[in-house]
Amino acid sequence: MATATADGPEHRLMHIGGAWVDAVDGGRLEAVDPTSERVVATFPDGGEQDVDRAVASADEAVENWRDLGWARRGAILRELADRITESADALARLDVVDSGNPLTGMRRDIAGASAEILYYAGLSPEIRGSTSPPSPDTLSYTLREPYGVVARIVPFNHPFKFAAGKVAAPLAAGNAVVLKPSEHTSLSALELARISEGLLPPGVAECGDGAREHSRGGAGGPSGRSANRLHRLGAHRPCDHALSRGAHQARQPRARWQEPDRRLPRRRPGAGGAGGSCRDEHRPLHRAVLRFDLAPLRA
Amino acid sequence: MNIARCTGQSCGSTSRLFVHDDVRGPFLDALVERLSELRIGDPMDELTEVGPLTFRAHHERVLGYLASGLREGATLLHGGRRPAQQPRGFFVEPAVFVDVEDGMTIAREEIFGPVMSVLSWREVDDVIRRANALPLGLTANVWTNDVSAAHRTARALQAGYVYVNGTGQRPTGTPFGGWKTSGLGKENGLEELLSYTQEKTVTVTFL
């Protein structure tokens, strides 16, 4: 989604809570074509308040997404893969402009992203528990439950492939995802949000962007809401900063490199929060379900 | 080394090549010949095989590694400069260093660009020890027609993903993740899916 500007490169928006938005503080970053060194677009420089907004919105949406069950989530993800395939050429060309990677490689990247989404859509019923050796008067079994809100930070070398491919597993498992693409290659991730519109319920897959020093992965902003699991991909350095502050700092251990912090408590949005009533928030979800569950479930 | 896919900007880049002394000469000739043929230019062109690096600061970083290789005594056998036909853009010609010592910066750190170091070896145990003597351990590659040597070496290498006779192909569903400091956990498989869940045990007591 872009907004018209009188002159110069077009300005893209990020997608939070079903809406196309700018950064709260109005900050912007430039997308530079590394071949021409020209600025080809601008986009929001998301900051802490934007992360907080995205996590809060994802938190509102995740329960219904989880409760859809794997088959309906899988059907929606398969439709997402189809939409990506339909837009493959444009997405590949956007990544060429934004990243400088050759077109042949980026075409393979887009195909790879679709394949990864289809793979996890098909694999999701393998999220199983187990039973333990029984005793005469007890039964023990395990369940595997989604975390809730997952933050994914992805690097610049395969922009769309990582943006789309790396949200597949957490979504298939019933989590909502806040995606943070590289500040050097954000444009195709914003296109992923556009492609997902009307398919993924608002809040289930949030796409923010911004410079890395702002991307604290939903570590707990002004409202104290936090992502339940952080997964960062792509560098050999610790990312302590990603979860090192916020409301939980005093009593929570820092996340280690690429390690999910499994101990951050799930925060429920307070009554009368910014998300509106549950019914209004979730109505688009039900439409999406009605639209997409029939064919795959009958197959 | 994924040059045509992403200009060497790959977490699985084959930046250190250990080549047996007996084939070193012909190997270097063939490598330089192939690199000379690569089409560098506008990445939007269907025929282009090498584009620019993705952003200015990274371009400067890769140029910094090239300078460090020269400063520490390695010899630039091929490439490493701005292509003559590309006056602008974050381009760098794919580069090959020789006379590289294992302890040099270019042989120890992740350059994340189209820069290769060719090192030589004679004893297989020795080359495996040298290959493993880094804190990194995401990918490794083995090239051989000896099937036993391929399997034995794949087991000996300290890396989360080993390619035999082909690099960069990661079929969907093949678990991918690093050993040592190269990340935690696995992606691209059931383990990744399960990593986005938390297990809960329920014990029911019959009254």
Interface residues (C-beta under 8 A of the other chain):
Chain A: V32 P34 T35 S36 E37 R93 V96 V97 S99 G100 N101 P102 L103 T104 G105 R108 D109 G112 A115 E116 Y119 Y120 L123 S124 E126 I127 G129 S132 D137 T138 L139 S140 Y141 T142 L143 R144 E145 P146 Y147 V150 F156 N157 H158 K166 A169 P170 A172 A173 G174 N175 H184 T185 R229 H231 L233 G234 H236 R256 W257 Q258 E259 P260 R262
Chain B: A4 R5 C6 T7 Q9 S10 C11 D42 P43 M44 D45 E46 T48 E49 V50 G51 P52 L53 T54 F55 R56 H58 H59 R88 G89 F90 E110 F112 L136 T172 G173 T181 S182 G183 L184 G185 E187 N188 L190 E192 L193 L194 S195 Y196 T197 Q198 E199 K200 T201 V202 T203 V204 T205 F206
